Amino acid sequence: MAKYAAALDQGTTSSRAMVFDHSGRVVSVAQKEHEQIYPKPGWVEHDAKEIWARSQEVLDEALSEAGAGADDIAGLGITNQRETALVWDRNTGEPVHNALVWQDTRTDKLVDELSADGGQDRFRAKVGLPLATYFSGPKVRWILDNVDGARAKAEAGDLIFGNMDTWLIWNLTGGTNGGLHITDVTNASRTMLMDLKTLAWDTEIAATIGVPMSMLPEIRASSEVYGEVKSGGGFQGVKIAGDLGDQQAATFGQTCFDVGQAKNTYGTGNFMLINTGTELVHSKSGLLTTVGYKIGDDDAIYCLEGSIAITGALVQWLRDNLKLIKAAPEVEELAKSVDDNGGLYIVPAFSGLFAPYWKSNARGVFAGLTRYVNAGHIARATLEATAFQSREIVEAMATDSGVTLDSLKVDGGMVHNDLLMQFQADLLGVPVIRPEVAETTALGAAYAAGLATGFWDSQEDLRENWAEDKRWEPKMDADKRDEYYKYWKKAVTRTFDWFD
């Protein structure tokens, strides 16, 4: 009798395996970082073989730490950094190029070319997304255009594409020896190649972008049994039964199953999703329309999403580039050394601006800089940038959905930062609530796998697992909040159109 459900959470900076019990509590966790490769300004790559190696290591470590064997695991769910694109040879298993990470902006000229006919919203009615460097489809085209012989091999059917979920599932289920080439609806909805209504690849858009249909994985539900682990060490024989992009997995882990329920994940970037049910809501305010999840044969559930490229990554930048701190958690102490931001606003448009602006030619600014500003103010402005960007998304969601949030569920690594969470509550004017299990991305993937294998009977079981850990009530008066926000909006405009 299985005692646990497990998840492999392949993120932007690390891969993590987690084992959960029936009440949704963490039994074990193992995590390993992988290299961030920056060949040129705006270019971000990952070594997919390193990610596969790290993934195998953390799976074995988490199983060992739990004191468990394969028979104890009801199912394994996969969750992943979504728009990071990989092309590999189906015969050899070798990637033809490093993975192009979701933050990578090298497709900007291609995006401009595609936008010349029909504008940035050329495909939005079908795919729910604006043309932007963020999404996978144009990244595949770049690889085919820039790697010698890749286009010919793709046309011959030898090359296949996937987001990182597809790469991991293919390897886990045997790789060149019969590995499954699949993805789920949530990941497929981030490629710019899937029709949101039919949940199928759109042949016309794929042809326009320049991606052969033979490269594309089969699209499956987010929660169903796909196959068994054949090459995963101690997980040999465990059913792979869940697959969700990381932000949809976090939404699922936060049990946002009702229309109007929303969560905000604070990670490398920030991602806020609101459940719109079986209704496709097309945004007029710069948000994305995306698939939230699909359980077996049930109808797909859709979400509106606000995607912010740089939040936690700005803290890493303070650590790695400016050397202001030695470890990311130190940012809170440094920020607490001052009473406010000293008039400094940092807009981290390192990869352009995502929602609600979608300006790939924006670049980051420090605004309001004076001689008075010190390291504490820089740390504080770094944290505040995350909260300001999140408020912009909340406002866009209220406009599009007609739903005004009465509280915000939060998760991810940054939610242990009290200063940030209090400022977020102050800026929104509503309570911010952290669950007992803050790593809801892995939890959501484990939930999807456990539902498909009968470890949990229903979504109601999952709802009963959710428990509040801490809440922050707003304390700032409205005039002060509005003053702060006015200057933030002013700073954002300074990033626009930095280059032609």
N, C-alpha and C positions, 0 to 999 in steps of 0.2 A: 504493500500500500504506500503510495507516494506521500511524502510529508511536506514537500516544498514545491515552489515554482521558481524559475530562475530567469535572469535577463542578461543579455550582453548589450551594453550601452556604449556604442562606438561614437564618441564625441569629437569635437574639433581639436581639442588639445590632448585628450587621453581616451583610453578604452577601459571600461570598468565592467566587471561581472558582479552580480548581486544575487543572493539567494534569499527568498522570502518565505515566511510560514503562512498558514491559512488566514491569520488575522492581519496579514499585510506588513508584519514587522520584519525588520532586517535581521537575518540570521548570520550572513557573512558578506563581506565586500572585498574585492581586490581591484586595484587600479594601477595603470602604468601610462605614463605620458609617451607621446611620440614626437618626432622632430617636426618643427614648422620650417618650411623651406621657402625662402623669399628670393627668387632669382633676379627680380627687377622690382622697382617701386610699383605697388598695386598688384603684383603677382604673388599668389600664395599656393603652395603645393604640399601634398603629402605623399610619402612613399607607401603605396598600398600593401606591399609585401611586409614592411615593418608593422603596419597596422594588423595584418593577419597574424603575424608572429606574436605581437603583444596581446591580441585577442585570445589566442590559444593559451597563453601563459596565465592571463587573469581568470579564465574559465576554470583551469585546473586549480589555481590558488584558492578561488572562492569555494569550490567544491571541497577541497581539503580542509579549509578553515571551518566549514560547516560540519565537518566530520561525516560527510555524506558520500554516497555512491550514485551511479546513474539511476538505479532502481528507486532512489528516494525522490527523484525529480519528475514531477508530473509533466512538465513541458518547459521549453526554452523559448523566450521571446527575444526578438532582435529589435533594437532601436538605434537610430543613427543620425549623424549630421546629414541633413537632407540633400541639399543641392550640390554636394561635392561629387564630381563626375569622374568616372574611371572607364577607360576602354582597354580591354585585354583580349588576348588570342585564345579562342575557345579550345584550340588543339594543344597549346603548350602551357596555358595558365599564366603566361607572362604579360604584365601590363605593357602597353606600347609607349606609355609616358606616365610620369607621376600623375596622381589624381589632382584635378583642378578644384580647389576648395571654394566653397560658396562665397567667400569674401573676395575671391579673385576678380580683377576688373579687366583682364586682357581682352575680353570680348566686346569692349566698348564700341569699337569701330563697326564690328559686325552688327551689334544692336542698333547702331545709327543707320546702317544700310537697310536693315529689316524695317526700321521705323519710317524710312523715307516714303514707303507706300502704305499709308493708313495710320501713321503715327504710332505713339507708344502703346496705344490700346488696340493695335491691329488684331491681336488674337484674343483679347480679354473676354469677349462674349462667350467664347468656347472654353478657354482654359482658366479664366478667373485671375490672370496675372498680367501685369504690364510688361512690355519688353524691357528687360534690365539684365545687367551682367550677372545678377544673383542666380539665375536659374540654369538647370543642367543642359538643356537642349543646345543652346549656342556653344557651350563648352565642348560638347562632342564634335560639333562642326569645326571648331578651332583645332582640335586634335587631328581630325581627318585632313584638314588643310595644311597642317604644319609638321606632321611627322611623315618622313619619307616612306612611301609605299602604303600608308595607312588607308587612304581612300580606296585603292585597288583591292586591298585585302578585305576591307569592309564590304565592298560590292560583291566580292566572291563568297561572302558569308563566313569568313574566318574570324572576324572581330565582333565582340559583343560589348555592350554598354551596361552600366548600372550605377546607381547611387551606392553608397557603401553597404547598405543592407543587402543588395543583390550580390556584391562581391563576397560578403561574409557567408551568406546562405549557400552560394555556389561552392565555396571552399569547404564549408562544414558538411555538405551533403555529397562530397566526393570529388569536387573540382573537375579535372579532365576525365575522371572516371565516373561519368554520369551525374555530375553536379547539377542541381536544379537552377535554371536561369529564370528567376522570378523576382517580382517586387510586389508591394501592396498598393492599394489605391491612394494612400496618403503620400507615399513617396512618388508615385507616378504623377500625382497632381502638382509636383514641384519641378517638372521637367519642361513645361510649356508644350508638351506633346500629347497630353491626354485630354479628351473631351470630358468635361465635368458631368455632363448629363448621362452619356452612354457608359462612362468609366472604361472607355477603350481608346487605344492610340488613334490619333487623327492622321490619316495618311496624307492629307493635303498639307497640313502644317508641317509634318515631318519632312515632306518633299521640299517645301519652301525653305525651311531652315537648313536642310541638307543632311538629314540623318536617315540612312537606309533602314527600312522597317525590320530587316533581318537581324539588326543589332539589338532590338528592343526586347526586354524580358516580358514574360507572361505576367499579366496583372491579376492579382488575387485579393481576397478579402484580408482585413487586418488581423482577424482572429479565425484561424482554421488550421488543421493539421496539414503541413506542406510535405513533410518527409522526416527522416531520422538523421541524427548526427552520425556520420561515417568516419570523419577525421577530426575529432575534437577531444583527444585524450580521454579523460575520465567521463566525459559526457557521451561517449559512444552509445548509440542506441536510443538516446533521449529524443523525444518528438520535438521538432521545431514547429511551433504552432501559433506564433504571434510575430507580426512585423508592422511597425509603425515608425514614421519619421519622428524625430525626438520631440518636437513641440506637440504633435498630436498625442504622442505617448504620455507626455506630462499632463495634457488635458484629460486623458483617460485615467491616469493615476490620481488626479485630483477629483475624480468622479463627477466631472461637469457634464452630466448626461441629460440635463434638462435645458430647454431653450432659454437663452438669456444668461446661463451660467458661464463665468469667465475665469481664466487664470492668467498669471503673468510669470514667466520663467526668467530668472536673472542668471545668465551664464556668460559665455563669451560675448554673445549679443543678448538682447531681450526680445521675447516673443510673447505677445498677448493674443489669446484666442477666445472667441465667444461662440458658443453653440447656437446655430440658427436652425437646428433640426433638419428635417428632410427638404427644407426649402433652400434653394440656391439664392443667396442675396448678393447682388452685384454692387460693389462699393462705388460711391461717388466721391469718396473722401480719401483716396490713396491707400486703402487697405486691400488685402488679397482675399479672394474667395478660394477656399481650399477644402479638400475632403478631411473631415475630422476623424472618422473611423468607419469601418464596416465590419459588423460581426456576422460571420458566416453568410447565410443567404438573406439576412435582413437588409433593408434599404440602407444606403449610405447616409451618414449624418454629416452635414456640412458645417463649416465655421467661417467666420470672418477673422482675419489675422492681421495684426500689426507687427511687422518685423523690423527690428532695430539692429544694425550691423555691429556696433561697437558699444559695449557697456563694461562687462568684466574685462574685456581685452584692453580697455583703457587703464585699468589698474595694473595689468601685466606690463603695459607700456611704461608706466611709472617705475615699475620694478626693473624691467630688462633694459630699457632704453635710457631713461633718465637717472636710474640708480637712486631714486629718492627713498625707496624702501627695499628691504632684503627679501621679504615674503609678503604675499598679497594681503593676509590678515592685518598686517601692520598699518594699512592705509587708514583704518578706523581711528587708531590712537593718534596718528599724525593729524587727521582731520579734526579730532576733538581738541587739539591744542589751540584752536582758534574758535571764536564765537559765531563766525559766519564766513561767507566766501570772499570777503574783502573787496567785493565788486567784480570778482573774476568769474567769467563764464567760459567753460571749455566745450566746444562742439566737436566731437570726435568723428569727423567725416573722413576717416582714413580711406575708406573704400567707397567714397561718395555717400549720399544720404539715401537710406531706404525709406520705409513708410514714415510719414504720409507724403513725402516729397518726390522720391524716385529721381534723384539727380546724380547721375554717375560722374559728372564733372565737378561736383562739389569737393572741397578738401577742408581739413580740420582747421579750426582757429582757436586762439586764446583771445578773448575780447574783454575789455575793461581792465587791461593790465596796467598797474602803476607800480612805483617804487615801493609802495607799502606792502605789496603782495609777497608772501613768503611760502615756504614749502607746505605749511599747514593749510594755507588757502588753496594751493594747487590740489592738495589731497581732497579737501572738502569739495572744491568745484568738480573734481573727478567723480565723486560719488553723486553729487547733485545732478550731473549730466544724465545719469541713468534715470533718475526720477523725473526730470524735465521731459526727456524723450518719451517716457511711459505716459505722462499726462497727455502729450500730444496724441498718443494712440487712443487713450480713453475717450478723448473728445471726438475723435473721428468715429469711434465705434458707436457712441451715443447718436451721432448724426445719421449713420447708416442703418443702425438696427432699431433706433427708437428706444433702446433700453438704457436707462440710467443706472449705473452700478450703485448698489447700496453698501457693498464691501468688495474687496479684491483678495482672492486667494493667490498666494505667492509660493514659489518654490525655486530651487536652484541654489548654487553655491553662495550667492551674495545675500541670501535672506537671513544669514546669521550675523549680518552687519546691522546692529541696532540703530546706529545713526542714520544709515540709508533708509531703513524701513520706517523710522519715525518721520523723516523728511518726506518720504513717499506718501504717507498718510496725511501729513500736513498739506502737501501740494494738491492731493486729490480731494481732501475734505471728507474722506470716508475711511472706515477701519481697514487696515491691512492685516490679513490673517495667514499665519504659517501653520501647516499641518505637522503632525508628529513625525511623519516620514517626509522630509523635505526633498529627497531625491526621487521625485515622482515620475521622472522620465523612465528610469529602470522599472519602477513599480508598475507603471502603465503597460510596459511590454510584458512583464510577468503576468499581469492580470489578463491580457489578451490570450497568452498561451494557456493559462490555467482555465479560462472559460472554455476554450476549444477542446481541452482534454478532460473536462468535468471536475477539475480540482475545485473550482467554484461553480455553483449552480446557476447563478444569475448576476446581473449587474446590481441587483438589490443587495446581494452579499457584499459586493465591493463597497457600496455606499456605507454599509454598516461598519466597515473597517476604518473609514475616514475619521480622524480625530484632530481637534484643534490643539496646537502646541502653545502658540503665543499670538496675541493681537496687539496692534499699535493703533491707538485712537488719535485722531487729528487734534492738534493743540494750537496751531498757528491761526491768527485772525485773518479774515478774508482780504483785508487791504494789503497786508504784508505779502500774502500769497500772490495776489495779483501783480504787485510790484515786482517781485522776483520773476514771475512768469513773463512779464512785459519785456524785461531785459533779456531773458532767454530767447524769446522770439526774435528780438532785434539781433542778437548774436548769430542766430541760425541764418539770417539773411546774408550775413557777411561771408558765408561759406559758398554761396551760389556761384555757378559759372566761373570757377577759379581758372579754368583753361578752356579753350575753344574745342 
